[in-house]
Amino acid sequence: MEDMYFNWDDPSIAREYRRNPLIFRNLIDGKRCKLPVPVVFDEIHKQRDWRNILAAFCMFAG
């Protein structure tokens, strides 16, 4: 299974998130997998409101 690695130093990651805040959830759902999917948000601490981004992700992931 492929890991989901999102490096927030890559401008395209933040741009996609601003365009669609559910992008990570949609990508994981697109795998159509019943097993847990490892997700990495590298360098997310550099984003404004990073705690809210993670909290929202966890809320929708549950």
N, C-alpha and C positions, 0 to 999 in steps of 0.2 A: 504494500500500500504506500502510496506517495504521501509524503508529509506536506503540510500546508505551511509554507514559510513566507512571511510577509515582512520585508525589510523597509521600515519607514524612512530610511535614508533615500530610498528610491522614490522620486517625486510622483511616479505613476500610482503608487499605492495610496498616498494621501489624496490624490486627485480622484481616484476611483471611489474612495470612501466618502469624500464630500459629495460626489455625484449620486452615490447610492449607499447609505449607511448600512444596508443589509448585505452588502457584497460578499462578506466573508461567510455569512450564513448560507447565502445562495450557492457559493462555490462548494461548500461542504455538502449541502443537500444534493447538489448536482452529481456527487459521487455515488449516490444511492446505496450507501453502505450502512449496514446495521451495527458495525463495530465502531468504537470511538476513533476519531480521526485526530492525530496529533497536530496542533496548531501552534505556530511560533510567530509572535509579534516582536520582531527584533527592532530595537531602537525606538519603540513606541513612546518611551518616556520623554522623548524630544517633542512630542506633539502636545499642543494645548489640550487640556481636558482628557488626557490619556486614561485617567481612572474611569471616567464616564464611558469612554469607548469600550474598555474592557468589561465594565459592569453591564453595559447593554448587550455585548456579545454573549456574556455568560447567561444573561436573562433569556435571550432567544435560543441559546444552545441547549438549555435545560428542557 
